[in-house]
Amino acid sequence: MYGSRRFWTTATVGVLLAGVAVLLDRPEPIVGAAGVAAWLLATQLVAVRAFEQATDLDITYKTQLRRAAVDQPVGCRFVVERSAPGSTTVEATAPIPLAARGATRADRTVTLAPGDTRASTTFELLFPVAGRFEFDAPKMELTDAFGLFTERLELGEGPHVSVNAEGPRDIHVGQGGERIIAAFGEHATDQRGAGLQPEELRQYVAGDPADSIDWKATARLNEPYVREYQAETDRETLIVVDHRDAMDHGPGGETMLAYAREVAIAVAESAASASDPLGLYAVGDAGLTARHPPSTAPSAYTTIRSRLQALEATEATTASSPATEPSRAHRAVQTLRGDDSAFANQLTPFLDAGDAYVRRLSGDPLFGTVQELVTDADSNQWTVIVTHDGDPARLREAAKLAASRSAAVLVFVTPTVLFDADRDLDAAYDRYVAFEDLRRDLDRIPRVTAFEVGPGDRVQRLLAQRRTRTTGT
């Protein structure tokens, strides 16, 4: 509890009366000072009881959307209610994340005056960046009837909003120009046994357990029959997303990375809906920028989804630059700290940047990442690689390596030709055919399935060019 300006003014009057009594050596001012002190004490006790009653509030703080796009208006509603009128004034403010824009403090503040039982406000927010945003609990400031004491506290709970970067709309995922309906979804185990999904009804053979007999089918067919079920299992899904500088190719908002991000998020959502273990490796130009081992924890799904939404292309590094571990870079920075030489000033910024990577990798970062993850691969693991076609040889090797230790590998490739502004459709079609050869090569690798990812309208234009060549019109 805090004293207001009025409290301190009143207390000052009491102190002055006591001082006057000492100076004049008279008892009357002392009596006045004692009266002021007694009144303040009594008022404080009354305020404490009033504040205890005033905290019995029903607070509603909600957003109209749980998921929104960057710069999409998000409506918010803030309501404060109490069951009966009180003598306390309640000023409640709805806090917002630092990244939010569009609402002032006055827009987000409501006041319950003495006698009021309900106050509410609505406002809109904009989020200029993608991510998951948690709102703090509403902040309350209570003031007693005399305006002498205040109390500040947090009550209720704040909402949360997941903001996605505005992505491409016409997403094509397919093979050879043919769009597929679903590349990743419900999965079967190809194993029979105890489970929930009926798989097969067959005749009873000696040795089958009695509790597997389907008595209804047995009665209907006059012979003992056994009902088998599809065994249930978790499919561990590990996503490898390439967000190197080469992926930052294409029109604004519709780059290769934008399409790759949407596919990776769809895969993550599918795994989360099936409660499958989900992991993520993000690959930058110098190595790993994120490493999240497979997990079924709800927080893991949220973290991976947010990490994918926030992915941006990294900066290209020169091939001659040696890989540097973040820990070594940190020690080097500490050594150079305080060194004002030209050499130190030139070197420090490069070492500071090392903390952006979980691990630096020499050679090809994508192949190096796959090489690392297959070391601990589970036999039931599905590996999903989302990348581009800039280095076909390395991509083939990475896919083969992943397939050697995974139950299945899905490779989603963004063809560079689909993101070029080249107006020569004839030449573009030839490049698309060359990409299709690469995709088929990948598809021939055992346990590997490869798909193309890109803008659907561009694919249709290239297919139209093929028809033009075929018919000659």
C-alpha positions in Angstrom: 0.0 0.0 0.0 1.3 3.5 -0.9 0.4 6.9 0.4 -1.0 9.3 -2.2 0.0 13.0 -2.6 -3.1 13.9 -0.4 -1.8 11.5 2.3 1.6 13.1 2.4 0.0 16.6 2.4 -2.2 15.7 5.4 0.7 14.0 7.2 2.8 17.2 6.6 0.0 19.2 8.3 0.2 16.9 11.4 4.0 17.3 11.5 3.7 21.1 11.3 1.2 21.1 14.2 3.6 19.1 16.3 6.4 21.5 15.4 4.3 24.5 16.3 3.5 22.9 19.7 7.2 22.5 20.4 8.0 26.1 19.4 5.1 27.6 21.3 5.3 25.1 24.2 1.5 24.8 24.1 -0.6 21.5 24.2 -3.3 22.5 21.7 -1.3 21.9 18.5 -0.2 18.5 19.9 -3.8 17.5 20.3 -4.4 18.6 16.6 -1.4 16.6 15.5 -2.5 13.5 17.4 -6.0 13.9 15.8 -4.5 14.0 12.3 -2.4 10.9 13.1 -5.4 9.0 14.5 -7.5 9.9 11.5 -4.8 8.7 9.1 -4.5 5.4 10.9 -8.2 4.8 11.0 -8.5 5.7 7.3 -5.7 3.3 6.5 -7.4 0.4 8.3 -10.6 1.2 6.4 -8.7 1.3 3.2 -7.1 -2.1 3.8 -10.5 -3.7 4.3 -11.9 -1.9 1.2 -8.9 -3.0 -0.9 -9.4 -6.6 0.2 -13.0 -6.5 -0.9 -12.1 -4.7 -4.1 -9.7 -7.4 -5.3 -12.8 -9.7 -5.8 -13.0 -8.7 -9.4 -14.1 -10.6 -12.5 -11.6 -9.7 -15.3 -11.9 -10.6 -18.9 -9.1 -9.8 -21.3 -9.4 -11.5 -24.7 -8.3 -11.1 -28.3 -10.6 -11.8 -31.2 -7.9 -13.7 -32.9 -5.6 -16.3 -31.6 -3.7 -16.4 -34.9 -3.1 -13.4 -37.1 -0.8 -12.2 -39.9 1.8 -9.5 -39.6 0.0 -6.0 -39.6 -3.4 -7.6 -39.4 -5.7 -5.7 -37.0 -6.3 -7.8 -33.8 -9.3 -6.7 -31.8 -9.0 -6.8 -28.0 -11.7 -6.6 -25.4 -11.0 -5.7 -21.7 -13.8 -5.9 -19.1 -13.6 -5.4 -15.3 -16.6 -6.2 -13.1 -17.3 -6.5 -9.4 -20.3 -8.1 -7.8 -21.4 -5.1 -5.7 -20.8 -1.3 -5.7 -17.8 -0.4 -3.5 -16.2 2.8 -2.1 -12.9 2.0 -3.8 -11.9 3.5 -7.2 -10.3 0.8 -9.5 -8.2 1.9 -12.4 -7.4 -1.1 -14.6 -4.9 -1.2 -17.5 -4.6 -3.9 -20.1 -0.9 -4.4 -20.9 0.3 -5.2 -24.4 3.6 -6.8 -25.7 6.4 -4.4 -26.6 6.1 -5.3 -30.3 2.4 -4.3 -30.5 1.3 -1.0 -32.0 -1.9 0.9 -32.4 -3.4 1.5 -28.9 -2.4 4.1 -26.3 -2.5 3.6 -22.6 -5.7 5.6 -22.4 -7.3 3.3 -25.0 -6.5 0.3 -22.7 -7.5 1.8 -19.4 -10.9 1.6 -17.6 -12.0 3.1 -14.3 -14.5 1.7 -11.8 -15.6 4.7 -9.8 -17.2 4.3 -6.4 -20.7 2.8 -7.0 -19.8 1.4 -10.4 -19.9 -2.4 -11.0 -18.7 -2.7 -14.6 -16.3 -1.0 -17.0 -15.0 -2.1 -20.4 -13.1 -1.0 -23.4 -12.1 -2.4 -26.9 -9.1 -1.5 -28.9 -7.1 -2.8 -31.9 -3.4 -3.9 -32.1 -1.0 -4.4 -35.0 2.0 -6.6 -34.8 4.7 -5.6 -37.3 6.8 -8.8 -36.7 6.0 -12.5 -36.6 6.1 -14.6 -33.4 4.1 -15.7 -30.4 3.3 -12.9 -28.1 2.2 -13.3 -24.5 0.3 -10.5 -22.7 1.0 -9.8 -19.1 -1.8 -9.9 -16.5 -3.9 -6.7 -16.2 -2.5 -4.1 -13.8 -4.8 -2.6 -11.2 -4.5 0.6 -9.1 -6.9 0.9 -6.2 -7.6 4.2 -4.4 -9.6 4.5 -1.2 -12.7 6.8 -0.8 -10.6 9.6 0.7 -7.9 9.4 -2.0 -5.2 8.9 0.7 -4.0 5.4 -0.1 -3.3 3.4 -3.3 -2.5 -0.2 -4.0 -1.0 -1.6 -7.2 -1.3 -5.3 -8.2 -1.8 -7.6 -11.1 -5.0 -9.7 -11.4 -6.3 -12.1 -13.9 -4.5 -13.5 -16.9 -3.4 -12.1 -20.2 -4.1 -13.7 -23.6 -1.6 -14.7 -26.3 -1.5 -14.2 -30.0 0.5 -16.1 -32.7 1.5 -13.8 -35.5 2.5 -15.4 -38.8 4.5 -13.7 -41.5 2.4 -12.9 -44.5 3.2 -15.8 -46.8 2.5 -16.8 -50.4 -1.0 -17.7 -51.3 -0.8 -20.0 -54.3 1.5 -22.7 -52.9 2.1 -25.6 -55.3 3.5 -28.9 -53.8 3.7 -31.6 -56.4 5.6 -33.9 -58.7 6.3 -33.1 -62.4 3.9 -30.2 -62.4 1.0 -32.3 -60.9 -0.2 -30.9 -57.6 -0.7 -33.3 -54.7 -3.5 -33.1 -52.2 -1.5 -34.1 -49.2 2.1 -35.1 -48.8 2.1 -35.5 -45.1 -0.7 -36.6 -42.9 -2.2 -39.6 -41.2 0.2 -42.5 -41.2 -0.2 -46.2 -41.0 2.4 -48.5 -39.4 2.0 -51.5 -41.8 2.1 -53.6 -38.7 -0.7 -55.7 -37.2 -1.5 -56.4 -33.7 -3.2 -54.7 -30.7 -4.7 -51.3 -31.6 -7.8 -49.4 -32.4 -8.1 -49.4 -36.2 -9.6 -52.7 -37.6 -7.2 -54.1 -40.2 -8.4 -57.6 -41.2 -10.9 -60.3 -40.5 -9.5 -63.8 -41.0 -10.2 -67.4 -40.0 -9.0 -68.6 -36.6 -5.9 -70.8 -36.7 -4.5 -72.9 -33.9 -2.4 -70.7 -31.5 -4.4 -67.5 -31.9 -5.4 -66.0 -28.5 -9.0 -66.6 -27.5 -9.6 -63.0 -26.7 -8.9 -62.1 -30.4 -11.9 -64.0 -31.6 -14.6 -61.9 -33.1 -17.7 -63.6 -31.7 -20.2 -61.7 -33.9 -18.4 -62.7 -37.1 -18.0 -66.2 -35.7 -21.8 -66.5 -35.0 -22.6 -65.0 -38.5 -20.2 -67.3 -40.4 -20.6 -70.4 -38.3 -16.8 -70.6 -38.1 -14.3 -69.0 -35.6 -12.9 -65.8 -37.0 -10.3 -63.4 -35.6 -10.3 -59.6 -36.0 -6.8 -58.0 -36.3 -6.1 -54.4 -35.6 -3.5 -52.0 -36.9 -0.9 -51.5 -34.3 -0.4 -47.9 -33.0 3.0 -46.2 -33.0 4.5 -42.8 -32.9 6.3 -41.5 -35.9 9.2 -39.3 -35.0 9.4 -36.4 -37.4 12.6 -34.4 -37.9 12.4 -31.3 -40.1 15.6 -29.9 -41.7 15.0 -26.4 -43.1 17.4 -24.6 -45.3 17.3 -20.8 -44.8 20.7 -19.9 -46.3 21.1 -16.7 -48.4 20.3 -18.6 -51.6 16.7 -19.1 -50.3 16.1 -15.4 -50.2 15.4 -15.4 -54.0 12.2 -14.2 -55.6 9.7 -11.4 -55.3 9.1 -9.7 -52.0 7.0 -11.9 -49.7 7.2 -14.8 -52.2 10.8 -15.9 -51.9 11.9 -19.5 -52.0 12.2 -19.3 -48.2 8.6 -18.0 -47.9 7.3 -21.1 -49.7 9.7 -23.4 -47.8 8.6 -21.9 -44.5 4.9 -22.6 -45.3 5.7 -26.3 -46.1 7.7 -26.8 -42.9 5.0 -25.2 -40.8 2.4 -27.6 -42.4 4.6 -30.6 -41.6 5.0 -29.4 -38.0 1.2 -28.9 -37.7 0.6 -32.4 -39.0 3.0 -33.9 -36.5 1.5 -31.9 -33.6 -2.0 -32.9 -34.5 -1.0 -36.6 -34.4 1.0 -36.0 -31.2 4.1 -37.4 -32.9 7.6 -36.5 -31.6 8.8 -33.4 -33.5 12.3 -32.0 -34.0 13.8 -29.2 -36.0 17.2 -28.4 -37.4 17.6 -25.0 -39.1 20.5 -24.6 -41.5 22.2 -21.2 -42.2 25.1 -20.4 -44.4 27.7 -21.1 -41.7 26.0 -24.0 -39.9 23.1 -24.8 -37.5 21.0 -21.8 -36.4 18.5 -23.9 -34.4 18.6 -27.4 -33.0 15.5 -28.8 -31.2 15.6 -32.6 -30.5 12.3 -34.5 -31.1 9.8 -34.1 -28.3 6.0 -34.4 -27.7 5.9 -31.7 -25.1 3.3 -29.0 -26.0 6.0 -26.3 -25.5 8.2 -28.1 -28.1 5.5 -27.8 -30.7 5.0 -24.1 -29.9 8.7 -23.4 -29.9 9.3 -25.1 -33.3 6.3 -23.4 -34.8 7.4 -20.0 -33.6 11.0 -20.7 -34.8 9.8 -21.6 -38.3 7.6 -18.5 -38.5 10.5 -16.2 -37.6 13.0 -17.8 -40.0 14.9 -15.3 -42.1 17.6 -15.9 -44.7 21.2 -15.8 -43.3 24.0 -13.9 -45.0 26.3 -15.8 -47.3 29.8 -16.5 -46.1 32.9 -16.9 -48.2 34.1 -20.4 -48.9 37.5 -19.6 -47.5 36.2 -18.5 -44.1 37.0 -21.1 -41.4 34.1 -22.4 -39.3 34.2 -21.0 -35.8 32.5 -22.6 -32.8 30.4 -20.0 -30.7 32.3 -20.9 -27.5 35.7 -20.2 -29.2 34.3 -17.0 -30.7 33.1 -15.9 -27.2 36.6 -16.6 -25.7 38.2 -14.6 -28.5 35.9 -11.7 -27.9 36.8 -11.7 -24.2 40.5 -11.7 -25.1 40.1 -8.8 -27.5 37.9 -6.7 -25.2 39.7 -3.5 -24.3 42.1 -3.8 -27.3 41.7 -0.6 -29.3 44.1 -1.7 -32.1 42.9 -1.6 -35.7 43.2 -5.4 -35.9 40.9 -5.9 -32.9 38.4 -3.4 -34.2 38.3 -5.2 -37.5 38.0 -8.7 -36.1 35.5 -8.2 -33.2 32.3 -7.8 -35.3 32.9 -11.1 -37.0 33.4 -12.9 -33.7 30.4 -11.3 -32.2 28.2 -12.7 -35.0 29.2 -16.2 -33.9 26.6 -16.4 -31.2 23.8 -16.5 -33.9 24.7 -20.1 -34.7 24.2 -23.1 -32.5 27.1 -24.8 -34.3 29.4 -23.8 -37.1 29.9 -26.4 -39.8 32.7 -26.6 -42.3 31.9 -27.7 -45.9 28.3 -27.9 -47.0 26.0 -26.9 -44.0 23.0 -29.0 -45.3 25.1 -32.2 -45.7 26.9 -31.6 -42.4 23.5 -31.1 -40.6 22.1 -34.4 -42.1 25.4 -36.1 -41.2 25.0 -35.0 -37.6 21.3 -35.9 -37.2 21.6 -39.4 -38.7 24.0 -40.3 -35.9 21.2 -40.5 -33.4 18.4 -41.4 -35.9 15.6 -43.6 -34.7 14.6 -46.5 -37.0 11.1 -45.1 -37.1 12.2 -41.5 -37.8 10.8 -39.6 -40.8 13.3 -37.0 -42.0 11.8 -34.0 -43.9 14.3 -31.8 -45.8 13.2 -28.5 -47.2 15.8 -26.8 -49.4 16.5 -25.5 -52.9 18.1 -26.9 -56.1 21.2 -24.8 -56.1 23.6 -27.7 -55.4 22.2 -30.9 -56.9 25.1 -33.1 -56.1 25.2 -32.1 -52.4 21.4 -32.5 -52.2 21.6 -36.0 -53.6 24.3 -37.0 -51.1 22.3 -35.5 -48.2 19.1 -37.4 -49.3 21.0 -40.7 -49.6 22.6 -40.2 -46.2 19.3 -39.4 -44.5 17.6 -42.4 -46.2 20.4 -44.7 -44.8 19.2 -44.2 -41.3 15.5 -43.1 -41.6 12.3 -45.0 -42.1 11.4 -42.5 -44.9 12.7 -39.2 -46.2 10.6 -36.4 -47.8 12.5 -33.8 -49.8 10.7 -30.6 -50.6 12.7 -28.6 -53.2 12.1 -25.0 -54.4 13.2 -24.9 -58.0 15.1 -21.6 -58.7 13.4 -21.3 -62.1 10.0 -20.9 -60.5 11.2 -17.8 -58.7 13.1 -16.1 -61.6 11.7 -13.1 -63.4 12.8 -14.5 -66.7 10.3 -13.7 -69.4 11.7 -16.3 -71.9 9.3 -19.1 -71.2 11.0 -21.4 -73.6 14.3 -21.2 -71.8 12.5 -21.4 -68.5 10.8 -24.6 -69.5 14.1 -26.2 -70.4 15.4 -25.3 -66.9 12.3 -26.7 -65.4 12.8 -30.0 -67.3 16.4 -30.1 -65.9 15.0 -29.6 -62.4 12.5 -32.4 -62.9 15.4 -34.7 -63.8 16.9 -33.8 -60.4 13.6 -34.4 -58.6 13.2 -37.8 -60.3 16.8 -38.8 -59.4 16.0 -38.0 -55.7 12.7 -39.9 -56.0 14.6 -43.0 -57.2 16.6 -43.2 -54.0 15.2 -45.9 -51.8 12.9 -44.5 -49.1 13.1 -41.0 -50.5 10.1 -39.1 -52.0 10.8 -35.7 -53.6 8.4 -32.9 -54.3 8.6 -29.5 -55.9 7.5 -26.4 -54.0 6.7 -23.1 -55.7 4.1 -20.7 -57.0 1.3 -22.5 -58.7 0.7 -19.9 -61.4 4.3 -20.1 -62.5 4.1 -23.9 -62.8 0.9 -23.6 -64.9 2.6 -21.2 -67.3 5.5 -23.6 -67.8 3.1 -26.5 -68.3 1.3 -24.4 -70.9 4.6 -23.8 -72.6 5.1 -27.6 -72.8 1.7 -28.0 -74.4 2.6 -25.3 -76.9 5.8 -27.2 -77.8 3.9 -30.4 -78.2 1.1 -29.1 -80.4 3.3 -26.5 -82.2 0.7 -23.7 -81.6 
